[in-house]
């Protein structure tokens, strides 16, 4: 049995929060560079260049990539041969709070009705799964409000199938327009239940843009959706162009015979994700 101390987890999470806020993942930067080279719109090229410049400035200065430093979202995989010293939920939440304080990151968490700010960005949003092995993997996403507001969950009928899924996703992205700060990354959750589909969609956003879906059928569906979304012509920051979306990632689960749950979780160009394995 591998013992992981509370201090190890705490320090790792603080580090995740700070790095996610400041450093744009290399796969995202590469995708933006490729998009800029392929763009025919001068305004789109200019915006994509500014996004890369912004990423470089954030890395050099230690300032956040975006003023909306998001809510702290975590996906945690706990190995069956792992023993954690302490309450992992409390550890992650307290470390998230410290990370946001240490990085001078904006606190965006508030009561949904009174809108009173919690003042420390708590509570962290944490999803747990238990896996085989002696590792603890913590994935962190700083999720901004602009892109999150454009996300949707619906219950299609089984008869609607792939064509219904495609129609809903493309229509939603057309309706979203410039609001999620494109170019976006789109996570799609298909199946499961009403509550599971959005969790699948959000977790799908952790898959690197360069990583093709291991299921050839899903890989083809991702490419088809990406092509259709980019044909909308919304472009970087809504100023037109070929690059409305950098990638589509699909995750699926079996569902009830009478249902077809579908969730879309939209991510902005500033895909602030980081993970660690202890």
Secondary structure as GFF3:
##gff-version 3
##sequence-region A 1 278
A	DSSP	beta_strand	2	4	.	.	.	ID=ss1
A	DSSP	alpha_helix	6	22	.	.	.	ID=ss2
A	DSSP	alpha_helix	26	38	.	.	.	ID=ss3
A	DSSP	alpha_helix	42	61	.	.	.	ID=ss4
A	DSSP	beta_strand	71	79	.	.	.	ID=ss5
A	DSSP	beta_strand	82	84	.	.	.	ID=ss6
A	DSSP	alpha_helix	88	102	.	.	.	ID=ss7
A	DSSP	beta_strand	125	131	.	.	.	ID=ss8
A	DSSP	beta_strand	136	143	.	.	.	ID=ss9
A	DSSP	alpha_helix	145	148	.	.	.	ID=ss10
A	DSSP	beta_strand	152	156	.	.	.	ID=ss11
A	DSSP	three_ten_helix	158	160	.	.	.	ID=ss12
A	DSSP	alpha_helix	161	176	.	.	.	ID=ss13
A	DSSP	beta_strand	184	192	.	.	.	ID=ss14
A	DSSP	alpha_helix	194	204	.	.	.	ID=ss15
A	DSSP	alpha_helix	216	230	.	.	.	ID=ss16
A	DSSP	three_ten_helix	236	238	.	.	.	ID=ss17
A	DSSP	beta_strand	245	255	.	.	.	ID=ss18
A	DSSP	beta_strand	260	267	.	.	.	ID=ss19
A	DSSP	beta_strand	273	277	.	.	.	ID=ss20
###
